[in-house]
Amino acid sequence: MALDEYRRKRDFLKTPEPDGTSPTRPPKSGAGLFFSVQKHLASHLHYDLRLEWNGVLLSWAIPKGPSIDPADKRLAMQTEDHPYDYGSFEGVIPEGYGAGIVMLWDRGTWTSQVPDVDAALARGDLKFSLDGYKLKGSWALVRTRSFGSGSKPGWLLIKHRDEWSGPLNITEFAPLSVKTPDADFADILAAGNPAVWTTNPPAKSGDTGKLFQRIIQQAVAMKAGRARAAPTPERSRKRTKKKSR
């Protein structure tokens, strides 16, 4: 089944990710197919491109993130299919496969520019257009021979030259969530449990380890600040007394 590998890799008693048991979305074709890009800070920072097809989300992990510069050819490693409702997931994976913070970085619809998507995927050359908050215009996924193996090979994600292309670094220019307004990784972690990685973060060394430590510290500070600002029974009584005077 399409989602067997997805389920096998996860313990749904521990992860808040969708378990994929909901009925798959009926297959659609033409315009209006869903796509999303999730910014995933795990053992390494990467971006996950997801394209709705045949009721599930075809998925590629992009280590450097998408680029709107046609000169860039970004490696995109194909991963297991994901359930449709995963496309809107944002939150904290506390342990196990993919442990880290997931941000919904972009979402919208995609449209194939070829008449037969399955044939294009089998051939290793899918041309499509995106209409998201951040990514728009014409793109291509091209399978390579240099990376990957078996049923999950490496591809290249390439932006075609059009009115939506340019030398701008879109991941730096627009780094925040499209689901939670103005939220970064620290905000998402603070909404959950920042203490979960105090002793065992997903990455402990290198640049990713330093990034995790900074985000954890920011999230702990945010949580503490919210706790101090939250009304307590004593504060509520004092405010009530002042009003009654």
Phi and psi restraints in degrees (value plus and minus 20) as a CYANA .aco file:
   2 ALA   PHI     -82.2   -42.2
   2 ALA   PSI     -52.7   -12.7
   3 LEU   PHI    -124.6   -84.6
   3 LEU   PSI     -10.4    29.6
   4 ASP   PHI     -79.1   -39.1
   4 ASP   PSI     -65.4   -25.4
   5 GLU   PHI     -86.3   -46.3
   5 GLU   PSI     -59.6   -19.6
   6 TYR   PHI     -78.0   -38.0
   6 TYR   PSI     -68.2   -28.2
   7 ARG   PHI     -89.2   -49.2
   7 ARG   PSI     -57.7   -17.7
   8 ARG   PHI     -81.7   -41.7
   8 ARG   PSI     -51.5   -11.5
   9 LYS   PHI    -102.8   -62.8
   9 LYS   PSI     -27.0    13.0
  10 ARG   PHI    -147.2  -107.2
  10 ARG   PSI     126.4   166.4
  11 ASP   PHI    -125.6   -85.6
  11 ASP   PSI      84.7   124.7
  12 PHE   PHI     -99.0   -59.0
  12 PHE   PSI     -19.6    20.4
  13 LEU   PHI    -100.6   -60.6
  13 LEU   PSI     -35.4     4.6
  14 LYS   PHI    -134.4   -94.4
  14 LYS   PSI     -53.2   -13.2
  15 THR   PHI    -118.0   -78.0
  15 THR   PSI     122.4   162.4
  16 PRO   PHI    -103.2   -63.2
  16 PRO   PSI     -17.3    22.7
  17 GLU   PHI     -82.7   -42.7
  17 GLU   PSI     129.2   169.2
  18 PRO   PHI     -77.3   -37.3
  18 PRO   PSI     119.5   159.5
  19 ASP   PHI    -104.5   -64.5
  19 ASP   PSI     -25.6    14.4
  20 GLY   PHI      56.6    96.6
  20 GLY   PSI      -7.7    32.3
  21 THR   PHI    -110.1   -70.1
  21 THR   PSI     -32.6     7.4
  22 SER   PHI     -84.8   -44.8
  22 SER   PSI     129.7   169.7
  23 PRO   PHI     -74.3   -34.3
  23 PRO   PSI     115.0   155.0
  24 THR   PHI     -85.5   -45.5
  24 THR   PSI     131.6   171.6
  25 ARG   PHI     -85.9   -45.9
  25 ARG   PSI     114.9   154.9
  26 PRO   PHI     -76.6   -36.6
  26 PRO   PSI     117.8   157.8
  27 PRO   PHI     -75.6   -35.6
  27 PRO   PSI     117.6   157.6
  28 LYS   PHI    -146.5  -106.5
  28 LYS   PSI     143.9   183.9
  29 SER   PHI    -162.6  -122.6
  29 SER   PSI     145.2   185.2
  30 GLY   PHI      63.2   103.2
  30 GLY   PSI    -171.0  -131.0
  31 ALA   PHI     -96.8   -56.8
  31 ALA   PSI     141.8   181.8
  32 GLY   PHI      68.1   108.1
  32 GLY   PSI      -9.1    30.9
  33 LEU   PHI     -94.2   -54.2
  33 LEU   PSI     121.6   161.6
  34 PHE   PHI     -97.8   -57.8
  34 PHE   PSI     123.9   163.9
  35 PHE   PHI    -159.4  -119.4
  35 PHE   PSI     135.8   175.8
  36 SER   PHI    -169.3  -129.3
  36 SER   PSI     141.4   181.4
  37 VAL   PHI    -147.6  -107.6
  37 VAL   PSI     103.0   143.0
  38 GLN   PHI    -128.8   -88.8
  38 GLN   PSI     108.8   148.8
  39 LYS   PHI    -108.3   -68.3
  39 LYS   PSI      98.0   138.0
  40 HIS   PHI    -143.2  -103.2
  40 HIS   PSI      91.3   131.3
  41 LEU   PHI    -115.8   -75.8
  41 LEU   PSI      82.6   122.6
  42 ALA   PHI    -142.4  -102.4
  42 ALA   PSI    -150.5  -110.5
  43 SER   PHI     -84.0   -44.0
  43 SER   PSI     -45.7    -5.7
  44 HIS   PHI    -161.8  -121.8
  44 HIS   PSI     133.9   173.9
  45 LEU   PHI     -96.5   -56.5
  45 LEU   PSI     111.5   151.5
  46 HIS   PHI    -173.0  -133.0
  46 HIS   PSI     154.9   194.9
  47 TYR   PHI    -144.0  -104.0
  47 TYR   PSI     118.2   158.2
  48 ASP   PHI    -130.2   -90.2
  48 ASP   PSI      95.1   135.1
  49 LEU   PHI    -107.9   -67.9
  49 LEU   PSI     111.7   151.7
  50 ARG   PHI    -150.1  -110.1
  50 ARG   PSI     106.4   146.4
  51 LEU   PHI    -139.0   -99.0
  51 LEU   PSI     104.6   144.6
  52 GLU   PHI     -86.2   -46.2
  52 GLU   PSI     109.7   149.7
  53 TRP   PHI    -180.2  -140.2
  53 TRP   PSI     111.1   151.1
  54 ASN   PHI      33.7    73.7
  54 ASN   PSI      18.7    58.7
  55 GLY   PHI      65.9   105.9
  55 GLY   PSI     -25.6    14.4
  56 VAL   PHI    -147.2  -107.2
  56 VAL   PSI    -197.4  -157.4
  57 LEU   PHI    -130.3   -90.3
  57 LEU   PSI      92.8   132.8
  58 LEU   PHI     -87.8   -47.8
  58 LEU   PSI     119.6   159.6
  59 SER   PHI    -153.5  -113.5
  59 SER   PSI     120.4   160.4
  60 TRP   PHI    -154.9  -114.9
  60 TRP   PSI     113.1   153.1
  61 ALA   PHI    -113.3   -73.3
  61 ALA   PSI     106.2   146.2
  62 ILE   PHI    -134.9   -94.9
  62 ILE   PSI      82.3   122.3
  63 PRO   PHI     -75.6   -35.6
  63 PRO   PSI     -62.4   -22.4
  64 LYS   PHI    -115.7   -75.7
  64 LYS   PSI     -22.2    17.8
  65 GLY   PHI      63.3   103.3
  65 GLY   PSI     142.7   182.7
  66 PRO   PHI     -88.1   -48.1
  66 PRO   PSI     131.0   171.0
  67 SER   PHI    -147.1  -107.1
  67 SER   PSI     119.3   159.3
  68 ILE   PHI    -113.9   -73.9
  68 ILE   PSI     -11.4    28.6
  69 ASP   PHI    -112.2   -72.2
  69 ASP   PSI      96.1   136.1
  70 PRO   PHI     -78.9   -38.9
  70 PRO   PSI     -39.0     1.0
  71 ALA   PHI     -93.4   -53.4
  71 ALA   PSI     -38.2     1.8
  72 ASP   PHI    -109.7   -69.7
  72 ASP   PSI     116.0   156.0
  73 LYS   PHI    -139.9   -99.9
  73 LYS   PSI      82.5   122.5
  74 ARG   PHI    -110.9   -70.9
  74 ARG   PSI     105.5   145.5
  75 LEU   PHI     -79.6   -39.6
  75 LEU   PSI     113.0   153.0
  76 ALA   PHI    -153.6  -113.6
  76 ALA   PSI      87.0   127.0
  77 MET   PHI    -107.8   -67.8
  77 MET   PSI     100.6   140.6
  78 GLN   PHI     -87.9   -47.9
  78 GLN   PSI     114.9   154.9
  79 THR   PHI    -141.0  -101.0
  79 THR   PSI    -193.1  -153.1
  80 GLU   PHI     -86.8   -46.8
  80 GLU   PSI     130.8   170.8
  81 ASP   PHI     -80.9   -40.9
  81 ASP   PSI     126.1   166.1
  82 HIS   PHI    -136.5   -96.5
  82 HIS   PSI     134.2   174.2
  83 PRO   PHI     -86.3   -46.3
  83 PRO   PSI     134.4   174.4
  84 TYR   PHI     -77.4   -37.4
  84 TYR   PSI     -60.9   -20.9
  85 ASP   PHI     -92.8   -52.8
  85 ASP   PSI     -28.0    12.0
  86 TYR   PHI     -88.1   -48.1
  86 TYR   PSI     -44.6    -4.6
  87 GLY   PHI     -80.8   -40.8
  87 GLY   PSI     -41.6    -1.6
  88 SER   PHI    -127.6   -87.6
  88 SER   PSI     -11.4    28.6
  89 PHE   PHI     -90.9   -50.9
  89 PHE   PSI     117.6   157.6
  90 GLU   PHI    -167.2  -127.2
  90 GLU   PSI     108.8   148.8
  91 GLY   PHI     145.2   185.2
  91 GLY   PSI    -180.3  -140.3
  92 VAL   PHI    -134.0   -94.0
  92 VAL   PSI     106.1   146.1
  93 ILE   PHI    -117.3   -77.3
  93 ILE   PSI      88.1   128.1
  94 PRO   PHI     -92.7   -52.7
  94 PRO   PSI     -50.9   -10.9
  95 GLU   PHI    -182.9  -142.9
  95 GLU   PSI     149.1   189.1
  96 GLY   PHI      64.1   104.1
  96 GLY   PSI    -176.4  -136.4
  97 TYR   PHI     -81.2   -41.2
  97 TYR   PSI     105.6   145.6
  98 GLY   PHI      56.5    96.5
  98 GLY   PSI      -5.8    34.2
  99 ALA   PHI     -70.9   -30.9
  99 ALA   PSI     109.3   149.3
 100 GLY   PHI     136.6   176.6
 100 GLY   PSI    -177.7  -137.7
 101 ILE   PHI    -136.4   -96.4
 101 ILE   PSI     111.7   151.7
 102 VAL   PHI    -133.8   -93.8
 102 VAL   PSI     103.7   143.7
 103 MET   PHI    -131.8   -91.8
 103 MET   PSI     115.4   155.4
 104 LEU   PHI     -99.9   -59.9
 104 LEU   PSI      78.6   118.6
 105 TRP   PHI    -104.6   -64.6
 105 TRP   PSI     -52.3   -12.3
 106 ASP   PHI    -177.1  -137.1
 106 ASP   PSI     134.8   174.8
 107 ARG   PHI    -179.1  -139.1
 107 ARG   PSI     140.6   180.6
 108 GLY   PHI     147.1   187.1
 108 GLY   PSI    -164.8  -124.8
 109 THR   PHI    -145.1  -105.1
 109 THR   PSI     135.3   175.3
 110 TRP   PHI    -149.4  -109.4
 110 TRP   PSI     133.3   173.3
 111 THR   PHI    -154.7  -114.7
 111 THR   PSI     110.7   150.7
 112 SER   PHI     -89.8   -49.8
 112 SER   PSI     123.2   163.2
 113 GLN   PHI    -123.2   -83.2
 113 GLN   PSI     -10.3    29.7
 114 VAL   PHI    -144.9  -104.9
 114 VAL   PSI     131.7   171.7
 115 PRO   PHI     -92.3   -52.3
 115 PRO   PSI     -45.6    -5.6
 116 ASP   PHI    -149.4  -109.4
 116 ASP   PSI      79.1   119.1
 117 VAL   PHI     -85.0   -45.0
 117 VAL   PSI     -63.7   -23.7
 118 ASP   PHI     -80.8   -40.8
 118 ASP   PSI     -61.4   -21.4
 119 ALA   PHI     -86.0   -46.0
 119 ALA   PSI     -58.8   -18.8
 120 ALA   PHI     -85.1   -45.1
 120 ALA   PSI     -61.5   -21.5
 121 LEU   PHI     -84.6   -44.6
 121 LEU   PSI     -61.9   -21.9
 122 ALA   PHI     -84.9   -44.9
 122 ALA   PSI     -55.6   -15.6
 123 ARG   PHI     -96.0   -56.0
 123 ARG   PSI     -44.3    -4.3
 124 GLY   PHI      66.0   106.0
 124 GLY   PSI      14.2    54.2
 125 ASP   PHI    -174.1  -134.1
 125 ASP   PSI      69.0   109.0
 126 LEU   PHI    -126.2   -86.2
 126 LEU   PSI     101.0   141.0
 127 LYS   PHI    -126.2   -86.2
 127 LYS   PSI     114.9   154.9
 128 PHE   PHI    -176.3  -136.3
 128 PHE   PSI     147.1   187.1
 129 SER   PHI    -139.6   -99.6
 129 SER   PSI     128.7   168.7
 130 LEU   PHI    -137.2   -97.2
 130 LEU   PSI     123.3   163.3
 131 ASP   PHI    -152.1  -112.1
 131 ASP   PSI      61.5   101.5
 132 GLY   PHI    -133.8   -93.8
 132 GLY   PSI    -192.5  -152.5
 133 TYR   PHI     -90.6   -50.6
 133 TYR   PSI     -56.1   -16.1
 134 LYS   PHI    -135.3   -95.3
 134 LYS   PSI     -57.7   -17.7
 135 LEU   PHI    -125.3   -85.3
 135 LEU   PSI     108.1   148.1
 136 LYS   PHI    -162.1  -122.1
 136 LYS   PSI     148.9   188.9
 137 GLY   PHI      65.5   105.5
 137 GLY   PSI    -180.2  -140.2
 138 SER   PHI    -114.8   -74.8
 138 SER   PSI     117.8   157.8
 139 TRP   PHI    -159.3  -119.3
 139 TRP   PSI     150.4   190.4
 140 ALA   PHI    -165.1  -125.1
 140 ALA   PSI     122.8   162.8
 141 LEU   PHI    -131.9   -91.9
 141 LEU   PSI     100.8   140.8
 142 VAL   PHI    -143.1  -103.1
 142 VAL   PSI     103.3   143.3
 143 ARG   PHI     -92.8   -52.8
 143 ARG   PSI     123.0   163.0
 144 THR   PHI    -132.2   -92.2
 144 THR   PSI     147.4   187.4
 145 ARG   PHI    -124.1   -84.1
 145 ARG   PSI     -26.2    13.8
 146 SER   PHI    -109.8   -69.8
 146 SER   PSI     -40.4    -0.4
 147 PHE   PHI    -151.6  -111.6
 147 PHE   PSI     129.9   169.9
 148 GLY   PHI      60.2   100.2
 148 GLY   PSI     151.1   191.1
 149 SER   PHI    -181.6  -141.6
 149 SER   PSI     147.4   187.4
 150 GLY   PHI      43.1    83.1
 150 GLY   PSI    -159.8  -119.8
 151 SER   PHI    -104.7   -64.7
 151 SER   PSI     -28.2    11.8
 152 LYS   PHI    -142.7  -102.7
 152 LYS   PSI      54.4    94.4
 153 PRO   PHI    -102.5   -62.5
 153 PRO   PSI     156.9   196.9
 154 GLY   PHI    -107.3   -67.3
 154 GLY   PSI     127.8   167.8
 155 TRP   PHI    -150.8  -110.8
 155 TRP   PSI     152.1   192.1
 156 LEU   PHI    -139.3   -99.3
 156 LEU   PSI     113.0   153.0
 157 LEU   PHI    -119.3   -79.3
 157 LEU   PSI     102.3   142.3
 158 ILE   PHI    -149.4  -109.4
 158 ILE   PSI     110.7   150.7
 159 LYS   PHI    -106.3   -66.3
 159 LYS   PSI     108.3   148.3
 160 HIS   PHI     -96.9   -56.9
 160 HIS   PSI     133.3   173.3
 161 ARG   PHI     -94.8   -54.8
 161 ARG   PSI      97.5   137.5
 162 ASP   PHI    -179.1  -139.1
 162 ASP   PSI    -187.6  -147.6
 163 GLU   PHI     -87.8   -47.8
 163 GLU   PSI     -34.2     5.8
 164 TRP   PHI    -122.0   -82.0
 164 TRP   PSI     -13.1    26.9
 165 SER   PHI    -121.8   -81.8
 165 SER   PSI     141.9   181.9
 166 GLY   PHI     147.2   187.2
 166 GLY   PSI     157.0   197.0
 167 PRO   PHI    -101.1   -61.1
 167 PRO   PSI     -18.1    21.9
 168 LEU   PHI     -85.5   -45.5
 168 LEU   PSI     117.0   157.0
 169 ASN   PHI    -103.7   -63.7
 169 ASN   PSI      77.4   117.4
 170 ILE   PHI     -88.0   -48.0
 170 ILE   PSI     -50.4   -10.4
 171 THR   PHI     -91.2   -51.2
 171 THR   PSI     -51.2   -11.2
 172 GLU   PHI    -103.2   -63.2
 172 GLU   PSI     -55.5   -15.5
 173 PHE   PHI     -89.2   -49.2
 173 PHE   PSI     -57.0   -17.0
 174 ALA   PHI    -151.0  -111.0
 174 ALA   PSI      57.2    97.2
 175 PRO   PHI    -107.6   -67.6
 175 PRO   PSI     -27.6    12.4
 176 LEU   PHI    -119.2   -79.2
 176 LEU   PSI     152.3   192.3
 177 SER   PHI     -88.7   -48.7
 177 SER   PSI     127.7   167.7
 178 VAL   PHI    -120.0   -80.0
 178 VAL   PSI     -23.1    16.9
 179 LYS   PHI    -118.0   -78.0
 179 LYS   PSI     -67.0   -27.0
 180 THR   PHI    -127.5   -87.5
 180 THR   PSI      89.7   129.7
 181 PRO   PHI     -71.1   -31.1
 181 PRO   PSI     107.8   147.8
 182 ASP   PHI      41.4    81.4
 182 ASP   PSI       0.8    40.8
 183 ALA   PHI    -108.7   -68.7
 183 ALA   PSI     116.1   156.1
 184 ASP   PHI    -130.8   -90.8
 184 ASP   PSI    -190.6  -150.6
 185 PHE   PHI     -79.6   -39.6
 185 PHE   PSI     -60.0   -20.0
 186 ALA   PHI     -83.5   -43.5
 186 ALA   PSI     -59.5   -19.5
 187 ASP   PHI     -82.9   -42.9
 187 ASP   PSI     -62.2   -22.2
 188 ILE   PHI     -86.7   -46.7
 188 ILE   PSI     -61.9   -21.9
 189 LEU   PHI     -86.7   -46.7
 189 LEU   PSI     -60.6   -20.6
 190 ALA   PHI     -84.6   -44.6
 190 ALA   PSI     -48.6    -8.6
 191 ALA   PHI     -91.6   -51.6
 191 ALA   PSI     -38.2     1.8
 192 GLY   PHI    -125.7   -85.7
 192 GLY   PSI    -136.0   -96.0
 193 ASN   PHI    -153.6  -113.6
 193 ASN   PSI      72.3   112.3
 194 PRO   PHI     -84.8   -44.8
 194 PRO   PSI     -39.7     0.3
 195 ALA   PHI     -94.1   -54.1
 195 ALA   PSI     -29.2    10.8
 196 VAL   PHI     -82.0   -42.0
 196 VAL   PSI     -47.1    -7.1
 197 TRP   PHI    -133.5   -93.5
 197 TRP   PSI      -5.5    34.5
 198 THR   PHI     -76.9   -36.9
 198 THR   PSI     -58.0   -18.0
 199 THR   PHI    -123.6   -83.6
 199 THR   PSI     -38.8     1.2
 200 ASN   PHI    -166.6  -126.6
 200 ASN   PSI      49.0    89.0
 201 PRO   PHI     -87.9   -47.9
 201 PRO   PSI     136.2   176.2
 202 PRO   PHI     -78.4   -38.4
 202 PRO   PSI     -49.9    -9.9
 203 ALA   PHI    -152.1  -112.1
 203 ALA   PSI     109.7   149.7
 204 LYS   PHI    -128.6   -88.6
 204 LYS   PSI     -37.1     2.9
 205 SER   PHI    -153.6  -113.6
 205 SER   PSI     153.2   193.2
 206 GLY   PHI      50.3    90.3
 206 GLY   PSI    -189.8  -149.8
 207 ASP   PHI     -83.1   -43.1
 207 ASP   PSI     -58.1   -18.1
 208 THR   PHI     -86.9   -46.9
 208 THR   PSI     -60.0   -20.0
 209 GLY   PHI     -81.7   -41.7
 209 GLY   PSI     -62.5   -22.5
 210 LYS   PHI     -84.1   -44.1
 210 LYS   PSI     -59.1   -19.1
 211 LEU   PHI     -84.1   -44.1
 211 LEU   PSI     -63.6   -23.6
 212 PHE   PHI     -79.2   -39.2
 212 PHE   PSI     -65.5   -25.5
 213 GLN   PHI     -81.1   -41.1
 213 GLN   PSI     -61.5   -21.5
 214 ARG   PHI     -84.7   -44.7
 214 ARG   PSI     -62.9   -22.9
 215 ILE   PHI     -87.0   -47.0
 215 ILE   PSI     -62.1   -22.1
 216 ILE   PHI     -81.7   -41.7
 216 ILE   PSI     -64.1   -24.1
 217 GLN   PHI     -81.7   -41.7
 217 GLN   PSI     -62.2   -22.2
 218 GLN   PHI     -83.8   -43.8
 218 GLN   PSI     -62.1   -22.1
 219 ALA   PHI     -87.4   -47.4
 219 ALA   PSI     -61.2   -21.2
 220 VAL   PHI     -81.6   -41.6
 220 VAL   PSI     -62.6   -22.6
 221 ALA   PHI     -84.0   -44.0
 221 ALA   PSI     -61.7   -21.7
 222 MET   PHI     -81.1   -41.1
 222 MET   PSI     -65.3   -25.3
 223 LYS   PHI     -84.2   -44.2
 223 LYS   PSI     -61.7   -21.7
 224 ALA   PHI     -85.0   -45.0
 224 ALA   PSI     -60.7   -20.7
 225 GLY   PHI     -83.5   -43.5
 225 GLY   PSI     -59.3   -19.3
 226 ARG   PHI     -87.1   -47.1
 226 ARG   PSI     -57.4   -17.4
 227 ALA   PHI     -84.7   -44.7
 227 ALA   PSI     -60.9   -20.9
 228 ARG   PHI     -86.0   -46.0
 228 ARG   PSI     -55.0   -15.0
 229 ALA   PHI    -101.0   -61.0
 229 ALA   PSI     -38.3     1.7
 230 ALA   PHI     -88.4   -48.4
 230 ALA   PSI     121.1   161.1
 231 PRO   PHI     -86.9   -46.9
 231 PRO   PSI     119.3   159.3
 232 THR   PHI    -131.1   -91.1
 232 THR   PSI     143.0   183.0
 233 PRO   PHI     -75.2   -35.2
 233 PRO   PSI     -58.9   -18.9
 234 GLU   PHI     -85.3   -45.3
 234 GLU   PSI     -64.4   -24.4
 235 ARG   PHI     -84.3   -44.3
 235 ARG   PSI     -59.7   -19.7
 236 SER   PHI     -83.4   -43.4
 236 SER   PSI     -60.0   -20.0
 237 ARG   PHI     -84.8   -44.8
 237 ARG   PSI     -60.6   -20.6
 238 LYS   PHI     -83.7   -43.7
 238 LYS   PSI     -62.2   -22.2
 239 ARG   PHI     -84.4   -44.4
 239 ARG   PSI     -57.6   -17.6
 240 THR   PHI     -85.5   -45.5
 240 THR   PSI     -61.1   -21.1
 241 LYS   PHI     -83.9   -43.9
 241 LYS   PSI     -61.1   -21.1
 242 LYS   PHI     -84.2   -44.2
 242 LYS   PSI     -60.2   -20.2
 243 LYS   PHI     -86.2   -46.2
 243 LYS   PSI     -58.3   -18.3
 244 SER   PHI     -88.2   -48.2
 244 SER   PSI     -44.5    -4.5
